[in-house]
Amino acid sequence: MSNIKLEPEWLELLKAEFDEPYMKQLRAFLTSEKAAGKVIYPPGALWFNALNHTPFSKVKVVILGQDPYHGPHQAHGLCFSVQEGIQPPPSLINIFTEIKRDLGLEQPSRGDLTAWADQGVLLMNAVLTVEHGKAGSHQGKGWETFTDRVVALLNEQREHLVFLLWGSYAQKKGALIDRKKHLVLTSPHPSPLSAYRGFIGNAHFSKTNDYLKANGLGVINWQLPCD
């Protein structure tokens, strides 16, 4: 983890975390997993991709995921997003379905959400790594403490952010957020198991832009490329 490059604003805010005991334990765990020949997603250079694409001062919206996709070539450090050329997974298709219903935007053919990240949407999983084929395999190893710190810094030092918390896992992390300073929108998760129990119809994307506009902030262009 010592060779990981982190965006300068985030590095200044988070550099002390890398010397904490939990992070040293996490580093040792990841090193041992790699030494045992286990495949870890995403590649090491992309573990902090969400932070690197969305500097602290540029964050407008935070979407919290759980852990990375665990199939080949999917995860690239942005929650719900998949790399170019990979078919959008079901949860992401449901996100696109709601954007189309909410905003009338054309449904994209690709699942790379980098364009959102570059506009100020922090697409961060609670856990930043996973073993191939084993969902949730790196939970409880220390990443949650690190990403809790990210959320706490945003809550404390920024104002008028929008937090989109989909599903109970993300909503537990929402306990860190001051709802007097920020807009917190919650709904069921967009997974096929729960999307039609309240995710579809939540209008989170229009509500996000309405709040940003009301606070004199630039809105997010949620439209992604369509072939």
Salt bridges, closest charged atoms under 4 A:
GLU12 OE1 - LYS15 NZ 3.32
GLU17 OE2 - ARG149 NE 3.84
GLU33 OE1 - LYS38 NZ 3.31
GLU84 OE2 - ARG110 NH1 3.07
GLU98 OE1 - ARG101 NE 2.81
ASP112 OD1 - HIS76 NE2 3.90
ASP118 OD1 - HIS53 ND1 2.70
GLU131 OE2 - LYS134 NZ 3.66
ASP148 OD1 - LYS173 NZ 2.57
ASP227 OD1 - ARG110 NH2 2.87
